[in-house]
Amino acid sequence: MKAQPPEAAPPGDGTREVASTPILAASGIEKTFGRTRALQGADLKLWAGEVHGLLGANGAGKSTVSKVISGQIRRDAGSILWKGEPIELRTSHEAIRHGITMVMQETSLAPDLTVLENIFLAELGRPGFLSFGSMRKRAGQLLDTLGQREALPLDREVRAISPAQRQLVEIAKALALNSDLIIFDEPTASLSPTEVERLFEVMTKLKRAGHTLVFVSHRLEEVFAITDRVTILREGRTVANSVETSSLTQAEIIRFMVGQELKTIYSAHPEQGPTGLPAVLEVKHLRSAPLVHDVSFMVRRGEIAGLGGLVGAGRSETLEAIFGLRARQGGEIRLFGKPFNPGRPADAVRAGIGLIAEDRRVQGIVPDFSVRENLLLGHLAAHHGFGLSYKKRKAKVDELLTMLDLPAHRLLDANMLNFSGGMQQKVLIARWLLLEPSVLILDEPTKGVDIGTRSSIYSMLREIATKGVAVLVVSSDFEELLGLCQRIVVMSDGLSIADVPSAVLDEEKLTFFAAPRTSMKRNTEVLRELVRDLNGAGFWALIDAERLFCLNAVVSNERTDPGFQSGGTPRFSETRIPKALAARSNDFVREADRNLASLVVPVRSRLGHDMGWVGLILDGAAALPPAEPVRRRIETLFAQITSEGSQLPPTN
């Protein structure tokens, strides 16, 4: 007899009565697209006031189930009960009227409308008078809730904002409907840890207000952080039904998803890149309006380097400027030591640079082309002369098919959309490998792919690097950057502000470095005030073991320069104040062989969060002020900074 998938009882936290009847019960859902059976008897039960994880590998049927429930596609078989009554949803508008909304992974926004109009898109088609003043006020409140009021101008057209910003608009659009059931399909795929944390706060508030949330994600650490229960699909079937998240381990979830054990997706911590090898790609003081102001970095042969930062930092725009997709107003790009000035993407392709853009649906695949035609698009860009010359690439195509674990007959598949997001991404990577590039640039390479496919993509990238290719990765997933890259260049507000070996970083430090420079304005003013009054130098930093991570530094008196700058990560011994950094005393510490005296003070927010350390360096030859009043002044000033709406994250 066939074993039944595990199932848990309705959720309950002991604080309120829980309904015995689920708010939604879907049973035996089936759906076929052409020759592909997307769902083969999927079951799902949801209760009011819970966050429910919907998990599975790429192609397992998660998005299909979500679209059936939200009325976007009609099921072939099966039944759905909504609040105990049978329901037949033929359109998404019907679902919205019943109180069911879906936040799409591939956003469903109107590109020619503004952010404001898209947030209230469902209301624009309704009869009656619309008050744009009222809509603007409500939109501002929603964006405040998401912490994005300044980052998302309401009057800007959606086509002019980044994919990550479009995802935030999609979330605000769903929140505006105030639905009973909200399905979040990969909502965090383009978001940084800071934005994810804010989204989780919003989801928790919605849950406490009685809303039911479905959270579709491939990031298992997020699943454990936010969900109460999970349902897991494999090959269109439910293999674990409404199981309490706390009763599962990550290994068990992976086993349900892929049917086998999976080793860690990251190898041992990446070693420092091949510093002895020459740079393949060098970028110096790059400027590209409106988001790239001054970016400098290099990528060496055989190295995997990362560009890290928050939404709006200018990471994707930097890649586009390098690839010839965006005009440059200043700076220099060098390839193999020679000036490189691409006027269009074809120039970059022929120079040996490949780019996998963030939005694969819009910027990557051609849905109406076969897999073979999509795979060979890069070849066409690099090809000169008459004809297609596909035969020249046949041997390499066969080799790549083996790497992709893709049967040769699937090359003739007429539509790339028949493939899962993970396989689409692997085909895009293979497109560039076909040309044997010198530089491969990837923007959010594992966005919307499952853990097994992520592991496969990471292995591909490591293999590419071992063959001498310079690999540059942009990712909003800081864990991914730290696990994959040997070195991370941190961007903030269009500036490159740190270039750090990943081995010395963690997510906390990377998040601090990536904090918007605009949020440090008050911090800088306070440091300047201190060092001006006391004629010295000051810094704000994280301190870990024998290393300092400088987030901000100001020097008023050149004699008191500490020997490091903002973005630096020196060991204590590499600074001019090693004794003070090691001691972190309550009093000024004089250096043994230098005429410097330093006071290093721990700072906290008004809520008690650890905010790192502030250091003050003075000329040791001059009279020193009493330490205690200076300490109190520093503590008071920095507590005030964190209560003034700063976006700087706490360290605990």
SULMORA-V628009 format. One record per residue. PHI is phi in radians with two decimals (NA if undefined). Layout:
# SULMORA-V628009
{{PHI} {PHI}}
This chain:
# SULMORA-V628009
{{NA} {-1.20} {-1.20} {-1.47} {-1.13} {-1.09} {-2.50} {-1.93} {-1.30} {-0.96} {-1.24} {-2.92} {-1.93} {1.44} {-1.78} {-2.66} {-1.26} {-1.94} {-1.12} {-1.38} {-1.67} {-1.14} {-1.22} {-2.48} {-2.33} {-1.90} {-2.31} {1.02} {-1.26} {-2.20} {-2.72} {-2.16} {-2.01} {1.05} {-1.61} {-1.74} {-1.60} {-1.32} {-2.27} {-2.27} {1.81} {-1.54} {-2.12} {-2.73} {-2.18} {-2.22} {-1.96} {-1.11} {1.31} {-2.30} {-1.84} {-1.96} {-1.45} {-1.99} {-2.12} {2.78} {-1.22} {-1.01} {1.49} {-1.29} {1.98} {-1.06} {-1.16} {-1.15} {-1.02} {-1.07} {-1.26} {-1.13} {-1.14} {-1.62} {1.38} {-1.41} {-2.38} {-1.75} {-1.27} {-1.49} {-2.71} {1.81} {-2.37} {-2.30} {-1.88} {-2.04} {0.95} {1.50} {-2.04} {-1.06} {-2.42} {-2.21} {-1.70} {-1.79} {-2.50} {-1.17} {-1.12} {-1.10} {-1.09} {-1.09} {-1.11} {-1.43} {1.72} {-2.10} {-2.29} {-2.22} {-1.59} {-1.29} {-1.21} {-1.60} {-1.05} {-1.89} {-1.54} {-1.62} {-1.11} {-1.51} {-1.70} {-1.37} {-1.00} {-1.04} {-1.13} {-1.23} {-1.05} {-1.93} {-1.01} {-1.14} {-1.51} {-1.15} {-1.57} {-1.49} {-1.24} {1.89} {-1.45} {-1.93} {-1.70} {-1.17} {-1.11} {-1.15} {-1.09} {-1.10} {-1.13} {-1.12} {-1.10} {-1.06} {-1.16} {-1.12} {-1.21} {-1.06} {-1.04} {-1.50} {1.23} {-2.23} {-1.07} {-1.38} {-1.40} {-2.18} {-1.08} {-1.14} {-1.64} {-1.46} {-1.15} {-1.11} {-1.10} {-1.63} {-1.88} {-1.31} {-0.98} {-1.14} {-1.19} {-1.11} {-1.09} {-1.17} {-1.13} {-1.04} {-1.16} {-1.08} {-1.07} {-1.20} {-1.12} {-1.12} {-1.41} {0.93} {-1.32} {-1.23} {-2.16} {-2.10} {-1.76} {-1.77} {-1.66} {0.93} {-1.23} {-1.73} {-1.02} {-1.89} {-1.73} {-1.40} {-0.95} {-1.15} {-1.17} {-1.09} {-1.07} {-1.16} {-1.07} {-1.13} {-1.09} {-1.12} {-1.09} {-1.12} {-1.11} {-1.11} {-1.06} {-1.16} {-1.47} {1.73} {-1.28} {-1.82} {-2.14} {-1.84} {-2.03} {-1.71} {-2.72} {-1.71} {-1.59} {-1.17} {-1.12} {-1.27} {-1.03} {-1.21} {-1.35} {-2.13} {-1.60} {-1.58} {-2.47} {-2.39} {-2.10} {-2.07} {-1.89} {-2.51} {0.93} {1.46} {-2.07} {-1.44} {-1.92} {-2.60} {-1.97} {0.96} {-1.64} {-1.06} {-1.04} {-1.13} {-1.53} {-1.95} {-1.83} {-1.06} {-1.10} {-1.18} {-1.09} {-1.08} {-1.11} {-1.09} {-1.22} {-1.95} {1.37} {-2.81} {-1.24} {-2.32} {-1.16} {-0.90} {-1.25} {-1.84} {-1.32} {-0.97} {-0.84} {-0.98} {-1.31} {-0.99} {-1.02} {-1.25} {-1.13} {-1.36} {-1.52} {-1.23} {-1.28} {-1.49} {-2.10} {-2.19} {-2.14} {-2.23} {0.89} {-1.17} {-2.27} {-2.65} {-1.11} {-1.73} {-1.91} {-1.90} {-1.90} {-2.90} {-2.14} {-2.37} {-2.99} {-2.47} {-2.26} {-1.61} {-1.07} {1.35} {-1.90} {-1.87} {-1.92} {-2.09} {-1.93} {-1.96} {2.91} {-1.65} {-1.00} {1.54} {-1.30} {1.71} {-1.16} {-1.10} {-1.13} {-1.12} {-1.08} {-1.13} {-1.17} {-1.15} {-1.55} {1.50} {-1.56} {-2.42} {-1.19} {-1.93} {-1.83} {-3.11} {1.61} {-2.45} {-2.08} {-2.19} {-2.12} {0.93} {1.46} {-1.92} {-1.01} {-2.32} {-2.28} {-1.24} {-1.56} {-2.76} {-1.02} {-1.02} {-1.10} {-1.19} {-1.06} {-1.25} {-1.50} {1.72} {-1.96} {-2.02} {-2.27} {-1.85} {-1.34} {-1.17} {-1.69} {-1.17} {-1.16} {-1.61} {-1.89} {-2.07} {-1.58} {-1.93} {-0.99} {-1.46} {-1.60} {-1.23} {-1.04} {-1.05} {-1.18} {-1.13} {-1.11} {-1.72} {-1.09} {-1.09} {-1.03} {-1.14} {-1.17} {-1.54} {-1.38} {-1.96} {1.74} {-1.48} {1.32} {-1.68} {0.97} {-1.12} {-1.08} {-1.07} {-1.77} {-1.02} {-1.07} {-1.20} {-1.06} {-1.06} {-1.12} {-1.22} {-1.05} {-1.13} {-1.10} {-1.40} {1.00} {-2.05} {-1.04} {-1.05} {-1.18} {-1.25} {-1.04} {-1.56} {-0.96} {-1.33} {-2.51} {-1.12} {-1.24} {-1.30} {-1.68} {-1.17} {-1.02} {-1.14} {-1.22} {-1.00} {-1.14} {-1.16} {-1.14} {-1.14} {-1.10} {-1.10} {-0.95} {-1.42} {-1.11} {-1.03} {-1.60} {0.90} {-1.27} {-1.54} {-2.29} {-2.10} {-1.94} {-2.23} {-1.84} {0.93} {-1.17} {-2.02} {-1.08} {1.26} {-2.06} {-1.36} {-1.15} {-1.16} {-1.20} {-1.00} {-1.03} {-1.15} {-1.13} {-1.06} {-1.10} {-1.06} {-1.17} {-1.13} {-1.13} {-1.04} {-1.12} {-1.11} {-1.53} {1.77} {-1.32} {-1.49} {-1.96} {-2.12} {-2.11} {-1.81} {-2.64} {-1.47} {-1.55} {-1.13} {-1.09} {-1.11} {-1.01} {-1.19} {-1.43} {-1.78} {-1.66} {-1.41} {-2.56} {-2.19} {-1.68} {-1.65} {-1.97} {-2.65} {0.88} {1.36} {-2.11} {-1.54} {-2.02} {-2.82} {-2.36} {-2.28} {-1.06} {-1.13} {-1.09} {-1.75} {-1.84} {-2.43} {-1.07} {-1.06} {-1.17} {-1.12} {-1.13} {-1.09} {-1.06} {-1.41} {-0.96} {-0.95} {-1.08} {-1.10} {-1.34} {-1.68} {-1.01} {-1.14} {-1.01} {-1.13} {-1.06} {-1.14} {-1.07} {-1.10} {-1.07} {-1.11} {-1.26} {-1.19} {-1.14} {-1.88} {0.98} {-2.57} {-2.38} {-2.52} {-2.62} {-2.12} {-2.70} {-1.73} {-2.20} {-2.44} {0.94} {-1.84} {-2.27} {-1.96} {-2.05} {-1.45} {-1.63} {-2.82} {-2.58} {-2.37} {-2.13} {-1.77} {-2.02} {-1.03} {-1.18} {-1.80} {-0.96} {-1.35} {1.63} {-2.62} {-2.23} {-0.97} {1.57} {-1.36} {-2.31} {-1.35} {-1.24} {-0.93} {-1.17} {-1.60} {-1.82} {-1.60} {-2.28} {-1.10} {-1.16} {-1.16} {-1.15} {-1.24} {-1.38} {0.80} {-1.39} {-1.33} {-2.11} {-1.11} {-2.00} {-1.59} {-1.32} {-1.08} {-2.08} {-2.33} {-1.55} {-2.23} {-2.30} {-2.23} {-2.11} {-2.01} {-2.10} {-1.27} {-2.14} {-2.35} {-1.34} {-1.12} {-1.54} {1.59} {-1.28} {-1.21} {-2.01} {1.62} {-2.32} {-2.04} {-2.00} {-2.20} {-2.00} {-2.13} {-1.23} {-1.16} {-1.37} {-1.64} {-1.19} {-1.64} {-1.30} {-1.05} {-1.21} {-1.09} {-1.08} {-1.16} {-1.02} {-1.10} {-1.12} {-1.09} {-1.07} {-1.17} {-1.10} {-1.33} {-1.15} {-1.17} {-1.01} {-1.29} {-1.69} {-1.75} {1.51} {-1.09} {-1.58} {-1.21} {-1.44} {-1.29} {-1.65} {-2.51}}
